[in-house]
Amino acid sequence: MNAAAFPKPAAEAPAGVSLPAPSAPAPLPRASRLAPLLARAVPPTLALLVLMLLWEFLASGPGATLPPPSKVWAEAGELITDPFYDRGGLDKGLFWHLTASLSRVALGFALSAVAGVALGLLVGTSVFAMRALDPIFQVLRTVPPLAWLPLSLAAFREAQPSAIFVIFITAVWPVIINTAVGVRNVPQDYRNVAAVIRLRGPAYFARIVLPAAAPYIFTGLRIGIGLSWLAIVAAEMLIGGVGIGFFVWDAWNSSNLSDIIVALAYVGLVGFALDRLVALAARIVTRGTAAS
């Protein structure tokens, strides 16, 4: 019999002598930990650099109508480096304009989220409600957001509630539709389990319907927050007051194209941050089942 076919027994320590504990695996080098971060950060950085160079080249010609990045920095550098200044009245930094816009978006979007989820649950669970309300929703959701502004101004007589209403009426439709789709797509196995354990009423919705429809609901919320941010910027151009939309319109009236470009950059960054915030909430609530 070949002795090599058998594994060698582990060495035993002599009496009174302890063997050293097995060493812990060596930690990954720092370069390996930074590699995923660099893989995400380098491509968009290079793309942004190329776009900036192309913009600088095209906007520096004699017939260019838009300022190049170098001129934007020279004319509107204060907006970038000091967004917190406040000289009174409407002469404020972009931070204050963005804060005013975000406060309106937060209230209008919160109202649309509550109403949208409630109506979506109703339409998704009741065939009669779906047949009665779905045609109305499909008609109203095609109305452009700014078309609601004159009606809201006539109804509320003030700019602030009118802007909030425009946000609400813009963001509520994707929430309703996606919630209803999520409710109708609850797996039949879940419904059978609920019937076996006799879950009814609020407990059925809380433990079966809402968890199963959560990925759909958060998809609607992500669409809604993006539409809310679009709507408030457009509405503030017409209602005036402090807000990023009013800042852009006021800069246009003053022929400050550099200020407009900086403001639009801030608008895009804030919109991206809002989308990622809702996506993060979706991953936490759904435990990673919602699309990021």
Stockholm file with secondary structure:
# STOCKHOLM 1.0

chainA/1-292         MNAAAFPKPAAEAPAGVSLPAPSAPAPLPRASRLAPLLARAVPPTLALLVLMLLWEFLASGPGATLPPPSKVWAEAGELITDPFYDRGGLDKGLFWHLTASLSRVALGFALSAVAGVALGLLVGTSVFAMRALDPIFQVLRTVPPLAWLPLSLAAFREAQPSAIFVIFITAVWPVIINTAVGVRNVPQDYRNVAAVIRLRGPAYFARIVLPAAAPYIFTGLRIGIGLSWLAIVAAEMLIGGVGIGFFVWDAWNSSNLSDIIVALAYVGLVGFALDRLVALAARIVTRGTAAS
#=GR chainA/1-292 SS CCGGGSCCCCCCCCTTCCCCCCCCCCCCCHHHHHHHHHHHHHHHHHHHHHHHHHHHHHHTSTTCCSCCHHHHHHHHHHHHHCTTCBCSTTCBCHHHHHHHHHHHHHHHHHHHHHHHHHHHHHHHHCHHHHHHHHHHHHHHTTSCGGGGHHHHHHHHCSHHHHHHHHHHHHHHHHHHHHHHHHHHTSCHHHHHHHHHTTCCHHHHIIIIIHHHHHHHHHHHHHHHHHHHHHHHHHHHHHHCSSSHHHHHHHHHHTTCHHHHHHHHHHHHHHHHHHHHHHHHHHHHHHTTCSCC
#=GC SS_cons         CCGGGSCCCCCCCCTTCCCCCCCCCCCCCHHHHHHHHHHHHHHHHHHHHHHHHHHHHHHTSTTCCSCCHHHHHHHHHHHHHCTTCBCSTTCBCHHHHHHHHHHHHHHHHHHHHHHHHHHHHHHHHCHHHHHHHHHHHHHHTTSCGGGGHHHHHHHHCSHHHHHHHHHHHHHHHHHHHHHHHHHHTSCHHHHHHHHHTTCCHHHHIIIIIHHHHHHHHHHHHHHHHHHHHHHHHHHHHHHCSSSHHHHHHHHHHTTCHHHHHHHHHHHHHHHHHHHHHHHHHHHHHHTTCSCC
//
